[in-house]
Amino acid sequence: MIETPLKFQTPVVNLSKRAATDDAPWTVAAIEALMDLPFADLMFQAQTIHRQNFNPHEVEFATLLSVKTGGCPEDCAYCPQAARYDTGVEATKLMECDEVLAAAKAAKAAGATRFCMGAAWRAPKDRDIEKVAELIRTVKSLGLESCATLGMLEDKQAQALADAGLDYYNHNLDTSPEFYGDVITTRDYQDRLDTLVNVRGAGVKVCCGGIVGMGESRQQRAALIAQLANLSPYPESVPINHLVRVKGTPMADLAPLDPLEFVRTIAVARITMPTARVRLSAGRREMGDAVQAMCFMAGANSIFFGEKLLTTGNPDTDADLALVKRLGMHSRQVTTTA
């Protein structure tokens, strides 16, 4: 006699705790409730939403190049590029176009479809914007999507980058408003939000996420996701970084975050921002293949691709290509206009 398998009903989080207004659809309590779900149920919901909006076998490869490294006046407690910390990172000048062109060509040849340029500024000067605009045009000439992260932007600076063809601007919120002061004191949370407004106003897409594993609570991680999900509209790209503990920074000796908690964060990002590209960013080298595979199951569909992220290590391209192949996935293909 063949027994009928037991049927389990997957719990769905009670969304009655969500805010009633259109401009704040997700409350911290609702996101915490998602995070508290049994792991399998959370993954099921995230994967279901992911499949409703994306090909689950596709992953975007983005390459990040530090075009101006170190010497930053900010005091971000996680960052090896802050001038006040002794991390061995030397300050450099802005790279020339031919150097960036060579790096972008190599990234494209390796399979990247988006090329992001990062500069360690608190806020660029107008003369810096003119130089970065030329770098953007250089990247766009290869048919790559372009992204830049340069610090705080004024509205006219954002417009100048848009006029040069910039597709995305990255400016992370980093953490929740409540925890922010424990991480950074040299700029306000509102400064970050103002930059996002200026970027949106120029017609540039937003890449905005945060860092987990900085000693924040689960509630504070939920509050970060709430901030991102309640942006109107929410970011097209959401990089979720796992803290890379760098010797010389104030966060060098923090205990690592439970890997499953990181996967939960990816899942709630997918559920609350269904059409965003959720990117596995810093910290992938420390995760290992199994945790990364779970993150893809939880709805991540973008990775930073290349041996280095600004100043910290990243899995090499061959390892990433091998992992994607083992998982039966493939890279995203895009068509852009130069």
C-alpha positions, -999 to +999 in steps of 0.1 A: +000+000+000+014+034-010+008+060+015-003+095+004+025+120+011+017+146+038+009+180+024+024+210+041+010+245+037+037+271+033+032+299+058+027+333+042+038+363+063+009+383+077+011+415+057-014+433+080+016+448+096+024+466+064+018+504+064-015+514+048-001+542+027+012+538-009+044+558-002+055+534+026+043+499+017+067+480+039+071+483+076+101+471+096+078+448+115+066+431+083+101+426+070+111+412+104+082+388+101+096+376+068+130+371+083+115+351+111+099+326+088+112+290+087+142+290+063+125+267+037+093+288+037+112+321+032+132+306+004+101+293-013+084+327-012+116+344-025+121+319-053+084+321-063+086+359-066+119+357-084+105+333-110+076+357-116+099+385-126+132+369-139+147+339-156+159+320-126+188+306-145+203+340-155+229+360-137+242+395-145+280+399-144+291+434-134+327+445-130+338+472-105+370+492-111+385+517-086+394+546-109+405+568-080+417+549-049+422+559-012+426+592+006+389+596+014+381+621+042+351+601+054+351+579+085+331+549+073+341+523+099+342+495+074+362+512+046+400+507+040+400+537+017+394+562+046+426+583+050+424+582+088+428+544+090+461+526+085+451+498+061+480+499+036+458+515+009+477+542-010+459+572-025+460+575-063+449+600-089+420+595-112+429+569-139+433+580-175+409+570-203+433+545-219+437+526-186+399+525-181+394+515-217+418+485-213+401+474-181+366+477-197+377+457-227+390+429-205+358+429-184+337+426-216+359+398-229+354+379-196+316+382-199+307+414-179+278+434-193+280+463-168+311+483-159+311+503-127+337+529-118+343+539-082+362+569-069+370+575-033+356+610-030+333+625-004+319+645-032+334+652-066+343+686-078+329+699-111+363+693-128+362+657-116+328+653-132+341+664-165+369+638-164+345+610-153+321+620-181+348+612-205+354+578-188+317+571-192+317+578-229+347+555-232+329+526-215+297+532-235+317+531-267+322+493-260+285+487-257+287+481-220+262+494-194+279+521-174+277+527-136+296+551-114+300+556-076+317+589-068+301+600-035+275+628-030+262+645-061+246+678-068+218+679-093+238+696-120+266+670-116+241+642-119+228+658-151+263+661-165+268+623-159+235+616-175+243+636-205+275+616-209+254+584-211+256+571-175+231+542-170+233+537-133+246+556-103+256+536-071+251+553-038+245+529-009+225+537+022+249+513+040+226+505+070+195+515+088+190+551+100+191+539+136+224+522+132+240+547+108+256+569+134+275+539+148+291+534+113+296+569+099+297+604+114+311+625+086+278+626+065+242+623+074+217+597+062+197+625+045+228+634+025+226+600+009+189+603+002+194+637-014+220+623-038+195+596-048+169+623-055+194+642-077+203+610-096+166+602-102+160+637-113+186+634-140+170+603-154+198+579-142+189+545-128+197+539-091+220+512-077+216+513-040+220+488-012+239+483+020+263+463+041+254+436+066+275+420+093+286+453+108+273+444+143+237+455+135+207+436+148+182+416+127+157+445+133+183+469+119+189+448+089+151+447+084+151+485+087+177+488+060+156+467+036+126+488+045+144+520+036+154+506+002+120+490-006+102+522+003+122+544-020+099+556-048+106+539-070+129+513-053+164+509-068+168+490-101+199+474-086+203+464-050+239+454-040+240+435-007+275+435+007+288+411+034+313+430+055+349+423+046+368+428+078+400+447+069+429+451+093+432+487+104+395+496+102+374+499+134+354+468+122+383+445+117+377+423+147+339+420+145+325+384+146+313+373+112+276+372+104+259+338+103+258+329+066+222+318+067+213+353+081+229+367+050+209+344+028+177+356+046+186+392+039+189+384+002+155+367+003+137+396+019+154+420-006+139+399-034+104+397-019+102+434-011+118+446-044+105+420-069+119+436-101+153+448-088+185+432-097+197+419-063+235+417-064+259+396-044+287+422-038+315+423-013+324+393+007+317+365-018+352+351-015+345+343+021+311+328+015+321+298-005+301+282-033+273+266-012+262+299+004+264+317-030+242+290-045+216+295-017+217+332-024+209+326-061+180+304-048+169+332-026+167+356-056+201+371-062+207+375-099+237+397-102+273+395-090+304+417-091+327+399-114+365+402-113+395+396-090+391+428-070+363+450-057+379+484-053+405+473-027+393+440-014+395+405-029+369+388-050+366+353-065+385+351-098+366+350-130+373+314-138+359+303-104+327+323-110+322+309-145+327+274-131+302+280-103+276+294-127+281+264-150+278+239-121+245+255-111+231+253-147+230+291-150+242+315-176+252+351-180+228+378-189+231+392-223+223+429-230+222+451-260+232+488-255+238+517-277+271+534-277 
